[in-house]
Amino acid sequence: MNPEFWHKCWERNTIGFHQPSVHQFLTEQVTNLLGSEGSANAEKPNIFIPLCGKSLDMLWWAEQGNVVGSELSDIACQDFFSENQLTPEVTSEGEHQLYQFANLAIYQGDFFQLMPTQFPRFDYIYDRAALIALPPALRQQYVNHLASFIAEGTALVLINLEYPAGELEGPPFTISADLVHQLFSDFDVTEVAVRDLQGDQFASRALPVSKLTERLFLIKR
Ligand SMILES: C[S@@+](CC[C@H](N)C(=O)[O-])C[C@H]1O[C@@H](n2cnc3c(N)ncnc32)[C@H](O)[C@@H]1O
């Protein structure tokens, strides 16, 4: 998927991946993990959300701590703040535009141009519909870059999506549990929860597949 593909999705509002509410795994599973994981940060945890779109999950995470999102589309950034009745300050940060409101920041531009040295250590990284959005050719590059943000003590909260191979031309691409283990073979990978998506419904799209499963993983160094 080149940047043009995503810009067109946002221009045409073909954003079937966008969820109308906070992801169930956050409210039902991750909420319990937060207590047990704790934070090395004495104050609020720092949370990084790559390829964040205008996800409402950012609001849930902002209740837990300081959120930094990364998103290519300026439309997504503007919509996120306006649809949630927030007026961000917008400044330039190198090649990125930085949208900021209180403890919510989104770097608009290319994720691959963001460097971990720009930020304090992240306590959590949240990937919902980022890894599965990228074609196989970009996958390892994405994981390598993501890994550079995973410090000692960082927990990557990853939600994958799996359907029988060959049944759909992505995005979203199918990522099996085995592939998650393979991609993060240098890390400690724990599968926390699994659920079958009823009606093969992925956010606002019903996918033409015979089975659709989401899994929640916790990944650490
Ligand atoms: C499938 S959507 C998922 C959005 C969000 N995570 C969610 O759950 O709704 C993938 C998002 O990644 C963004 N994106 C794609 N390539 C990117 C890149 N190189 N840097 C930053 N964002 C990118 C797209 O614009 C799109 O909003």
The ligand as an ORCA input file, in Angstrom:
! r2SCAN-3c Opt
* xyz 0 1
  C      -6.271      0.211      8.565
  S      -6.041      1.828      9.107
  C      -6.074      1.603     10.867
  C      -6.252      2.876     11.625
  C      -6.370      2.684     13.153
  N      -5.272      1.935     13.713
  C      -7.690      2.070     13.526
  O      -7.701      1.085     14.288
  O      -8.735      2.575     13.089
  C      -4.329      2.103      8.749
  C      -3.921      3.565      8.915
  O      -2.513      3.689      8.705
  C      -2.250      4.907      8.064
  N      -0.910      4.758      7.455
  C      -0.587      3.975      6.400
  N       0.729      4.060      6.140
  C       1.255      4.910      7.056
  C       2.565      5.417      7.314
  N       3.619      5.042      6.566
  N       2.741      6.262      8.339
  C       1.694      6.656      9.126
  N       0.419      6.209      8.925
  C       0.205      5.358      7.906
  C      -3.404      5.060      7.096
  O      -3.619      6.391      6.672
  C      -4.573      4.512      7.915
  O      -5.221      5.537      8.624
*
